[in-house]
Amino acid sequence: MINHEKNYKDSWIKALFAIIFIFGIGATYLIFSDETNEIIDMPKSAGLEIIEPVSESMDQENILDSLNNLKLAYDVAIYEKTALSEELELERKNIENLMEIIKASKNPSAEQIKIYRKQLSDLKISLDEKVKEVKKLKSQNKNLLTEIESQNVVMYKQKAENDTLISKQKKLESTLKDAAKLSLSNFKVTAINEKSSGKEQETTKAKNTKKLKISFSVNGNSASKNGKKVYYIQVLDQKNTVLGENKLIEFGNDKALVYSFLVACDYQGKSANVYGVLNDDLNKFKKGTYFVNFFDKQEIMGSSSITLE
């Protein structure tokens, strides 16, 4: 009887422990499950946001904006119409091509953005250099135009039949661009009175003037070839009539010139003084101012004048 009761008691205790064990496992599961859910829900309940990877689209837009501004700057430089216009247009085309490439690029990587920025920087540096050259050319052109205008004052007063000649004259700019071109200086016109003895004297009187001595200097230039150089002298009287031979010469490139006489020089690499003479040819020199223009082919190199009383 005692054993039977003991066995019954042991069975009851085992059953009780089994029930407690099952409830313990369940409670533990619920606790850990709640903690897990709290951890998962914590970013939302705490007001936190998951940080997404930074997009490169903003950098892409900034580069496109900078390229567009750079393109506008090239437009301004091209508008100046200098000798660099063709190079500037090519650079602007490169900008447009780069913009098209960037626009076509979807979700560019950081490495691609780095390459685009480098290309943008190179284009900016190139523009800065070109702008400096444009400013320099504008300054040179301004000085050149001022010089040409002063030299062409006399030509604008010529007869209507000489207007075509004036419009076709090559600008002095071509001379300045040609490093091997010889330059002229010391332009001078002198009235000469020749005595019966053959002695020559300078004069300012029209009635005493027998001829006009026209002189100038050919400046040395090591880049120029030695040999015979021919220059054209154009002398205009008070009526804008071309004195002397009054010949028309065409240079084969739609350029022409009416000149009074030729002056030749045997150039040997050093500066040389050259002169020519315009005789009265029985037509007495009259009172007034005579204008003289010096040409290297169709290009005007300088001017001078003399007034006879």
C-alpha positions in Angstrom: 0.0 0.0 0.0 2.8 2.3 0.9 4.6 1.6 -2.4 1.5 2.2 -4.3 1.0 5.6 -2.8 4.7 6.4 -3.3 4.5 5.6 -7.0 1.3 7.6 -7.4 3.0 10.6 -5.7 6.1 10.3 -7.9 3.9 10.2 -11.1 2.0 13.3 -10.0 5.3 15.3 -9.3 6.6 14.3 -12.8 3.5 15.5 -14.5 3.7 18.8 -12.6 7.3 19.3 -13.7 6.3 18.5 -17.3 3.6 21.1 -17.2 5.9 23.7 -15.7 8.6 23.0 -18.3 6.1 23.4 -21.2 4.8 26.7 -19.8 8.5 27.9 -19.3 9.4 27.2 -22.8 6.3 29.0 -24.0 7.0 32.0 -21.8 10.6 32.2 -23.0 9.4 32.1 -26.6 7.0 34.9 -26.1 9.6 37.0 -24.3 12.2 36.6 -27.0 9.6 37.0 -29.7 8.4 40.3 -28.2 12.0 41.5 -27.9 12.8 40.6 -31.5 9.7 42.5 -32.7 10.7 45.5 -30.6 14.2 45.5 -32.1 12.7 45.2 -35.6 10.2 48.0 -35.0 12.7 50.2 -33.1 13.8 52.4 -36.1 10.2 53.2 -36.9 9.1 53.9 -33.3 12.2 56.0 -32.6 11.7 58.1 -35.8 14.9 56.9 -37.5 15.3 56.3 -41.2 17.5 53.9 -43.0 20.2 55.8 -44.9 20.2 55.0 -48.6 23.5 55.2 -50.7 24.2 58.8 -51.9 23.0 59.3 -55.5 25.4 60.7 -58.1 22.6 62.4 -60.0 23.1 65.8 -58.2 26.8 65.8 -59.2 25.7 64.9 -62.7 23.3 67.9 -62.9 25.9 70.2 -61.4 28.4 69.2 -64.1 25.8 69.7 -66.8 25.0 73.2 -65.5 28.7 74.1 -65.4 29.2 72.8 -69.0 26.2 74.8 -70.1 27.7 78.0 -68.6 31.0 77.1 -70.1 29.4 76.8 -73.5 27.8 80.2 -73.1 31.3 81.7 -72.3 32.6 80.1 -75.5 29.7 81.7 -77.5 30.8 85.1 -76.2 34.5 84.5 -77.1 33.5 83.3 -80.6 31.3 86.4 -81.1 34.6 88.5 -80.9 35.4 87.1 -84.4 39.2 86.8 -84.0 41.7 84.5 -85.6 40.9 81.9 -82.9 37.2 81.6 -83.8 37.7 78.3 -85.5 39.5 76.8 -82.5 36.9 78.1 -80.2 34.1 76.6 -82.2 35.9 73.2 -82.1 36.2 73.5 -78.3 32.5 74.4 -78.0 31.6 71.3 -80.1 33.6 69.2 -77.6 31.5 70.6 -74.7 28.3 69.8 -76.6 29.5 66.2 -77.2 30.5 65.8 -73.5 27.0 67.1 -72.4 25.3 64.5 -74.7 27.5 61.8 -73.2 26.6 62.8 -69.6 22.9 63.1 -70.4 22.9 59.6 -71.9 24.7 58.2 -68.8 22.2 56.6 -66.4 23.2 56.4 -62.8 26.9 57.3 -63.4 29.4 55.8 -61.0 31.7 57.9 -58.8 34.5 57.0 -61.1 32.5 58.3 -64.1 31.7 61.5 -62.2 35.4 62.0 -61.5 36.2 61.6 -65.2 33.5 64.2 -66.1 34.8 66.6 -63.6 38.4 66.2 -65.0 37.1 66.9 -68.5 35.2 69.9 -67.3 38.3 71.3 -65.5 40.4 70.8 -68.7 37.8 72.7 -70.8 37.8 75.6 -68.3 41.6 75.8 -68.4 41.5 75.8 -72.2 38.9 78.6 -72.2 40.9 80.7 -69.8 43.9 80.4 -72.1 41.9 81.2 -75.2 40.2 84.2 -73.6 43.7 85.7 -72.9 44.7 85.2 -76.5 41.4 86.8 -77.7 42.0 89.8 -75.5 45.5 90.1 -76.9 44.3 89.8 -80.5 41.6 92.4 -79.9 44.2 94.8 -78.6 46.4 94.2 -81.6 43.5 94.6 -84.0 42.5 97.8 -82.4 45.9 99.3 -82.8 46.1 98.0 -86.3 42.8 99.5 -87.3 43.8 102.8 -85.9 47.0 102.8 -87.9 45.2 101.7 -91.1 42.6 104.4 -90.7 45.2 107.1 -90.4 47.0 105.8 -93.4 43.9 105.6 -95.5 42.8 109.2 -94.9 44.4 110.3 -98.1 43.1 107.3 -100.1 39.5 108.1 -99.2 39.9 111.5 -100.9 40.8 110.0 -104.2 38.6 110.2 -107.3 35.6 107.9 -107.7 37.6 105.8 -110.2 40.1 105.0 -107.4 37.5 103.9 -104.9 37.7 100.3 -106.1 41.5 100.3 -105.7 41.1 101.6 -102.1 38.6 98.9 -101.2 40.9 96.1 -102.6 44.0 97.1 -100.8 45.2 94.4 -98.5 45.2 95.4 -94.8 48.4 95.9 -93.0 47.4 93.0 -90.8 48.8 90.5 -93.3 52.2 92.2 -93.0 52.2 91.9 -89.2 51.3 88.2 -89.3 54.1 87.4 -91.7 57.2 87.1 -89.6 59.5 87.0 -92.6 58.1 90.2 -94.2 60.3 93.2 -94.5 59.1 96.4 -92.8 59.7 99.9 -94.0 60.3 103.1 -92.0 61.7 106.7 -92.2 59.3 107.7 -95.0 60.3 111.1 -96.4 59.5 113.4 -99.3 61.9 116.2 -100.3 61.5 118.9 -102.9 64.7 119.4 -105.0 65.9 122.4 -107.0 68.5 121.5 -109.5 70.9 124.4 -110.5 72.3 124.8 -113.9 75.6 123.6 -112.5 74.0 120.3 -111.7 74.0 121.0 -107.9 70.9 119.9 -106.0 69.3 121.9 -103.2 66.3 121.3 -101.0 63.5 123.8 -101.4 60.0 124.5 -100.2 59.0 126.7 -103.2 56.8 125.2 -105.8 58.3 127.3 -108.6 61.8 126.1 -107.7 60.9 122.4 -107.5 62.3 120.3 -110.3 61.6 116.9 -108.8 60.5 115.1 -105.6 63.0 112.9 -104.0 61.1 110.1 -102.1 63.1 108.0 -99.6 62.5 105.3 -97.0 64.4 102.6 -95.2 64.1 98.8 -95.6 64.6 97.3 -92.1 66.7 94.2 -91.7 65.0 90.9 -90.9 67.0 87.7 -90.5 64.0 85.6 -91.4 63.6 87.2 -94.8 65.3 85.9 -97.9 68.0 88.0 -99.6 67.5 89.3 -103.1 65.8 92.0 -105.2 62.8 93.7 -103.5 60.5 95.9 -105.5 58.3 98.6 -104.0 55.6 100.8 -105.5 55.4 104.5 -104.9 52.1 106.4 -105.4 52.2 110.2 -105.5 48.9 112.2 -105.4 48.6 115.9 -106.2 46.0 118.4 -104.8 43.4 117.0 -107.2 44.1 113.4 -106.1 45.6 112.6 -109.5 48.2 109.9 -109.5 51.4 111.5 -110.9 54.3 109.9 -112.7 53.7 106.8 -114.8 50.1 106.4 -113.5 50.1 102.7 -114.3 47.7 100.0 -113.1 49.1 96.7 -112.0 47.2 93.6 -111.0 48.6 91.0 -108.7 46.6 88.0 -109.7 44.6 87.7 -106.5 41.9 90.3 -107.3 44.2 93.0 -106.0 45.3 96.0 -108.1 47.2 99.3 -107.6 47.7 102.5 -109.6 51.3 103.7 -109.0 53.7 106.5 -109.9 57.0 104.7 -110.2 58.9 101.6 -108.9 61.9 101.5 -106.5 64.1 98.4 -106.4 66.4 97.3 -103.6 69.0 94.5 -103.5 68.4 93.3 -100.0 71.2 91.4 -98.3 69.9 90.9 -94.8 70.7 94.3 -93.4 68.9 97.6 -93.2 69.1 99.7 -96.3 68.1 103.3 -97.3 66.3 103.5 -100.7 65.0 106.4 -102.7 63.3 107.2 -106.0 62.7 110.5 -107.9 59.6 111.9 -109.5 60.5 114.5 -112.2 58.1 117.3 -113.2 58.1 116.1 -116.8 57.4 119.6 -118.0 54.4 119.8 -115.7 55.4 122.3 -113.2 54.8 121.4 -109.6 52.0 123.6 -108.2 51.5 125.0 -104.7 49.8 122.7 -102.3 50.2 119.4 -100.5 51.4 116.2 -102.2 50.7 112.9 -100.6 52.9 109.8 -101.0 52.0 106.2 -100.3 54.5 103.4 -100.1 53.4 99.9 -101.1 54.9 96.4 -100.9 52.8 94.9 -103.8 49.2 95.7 -102.8 50.0 96.3 -99.1 50.4 99.8 -97.9 53.5 100.1 -95.7 53.5 103.8 -94.9 52.6 107.4 -95.9 54.2 110.8 -96.1 53.5 114.3 -97.5 55.1 117.6 -98.5 53.6 121.1 -98.9 55.0 123.4 -101.5 54.6 127.1 -101.0 
